[in-house]
């Protein structure tokens, strides 16, 4: 139970950070939809994603694990179908300019928007789990 609550808190916080980093996610009722989407993302990543990974195992083996983001995107798409008021329309990243690195403006729509948000979510969640350890 403690593990599930930790995943819920981290997934919800990562989802919030992802909406702040890039625009394109619609949370119709604000924080209420965010918390409900956090439940959906937690269930999607803990239960649905392993099933999708088993089904997509041949593609995952051929691409040496790079297809895993697509399985995360499928799980994220299923969450948008189940959670009312949570939609991913586009992925728009305004870019980042610093003395060390320049990241250009990124705009994706459709399936690529789900892949981009799943990529951002996986990076944020992995970083937060790393910080906790």
Protein Blocks (a to p, Z undefined) as FASTA:
>chain_A
ZZmmmmmmmmmmmmmmmmmmpghiacfklmmmmmmmmmmmmmmmmmmmmmmmmmmmmmmm
mnnoplmmmmmmmmmmmmmmmmghiacfbdcdebjadfkbccdddddehjllmmmmmmmm
mmmmmmmmmmmZZ
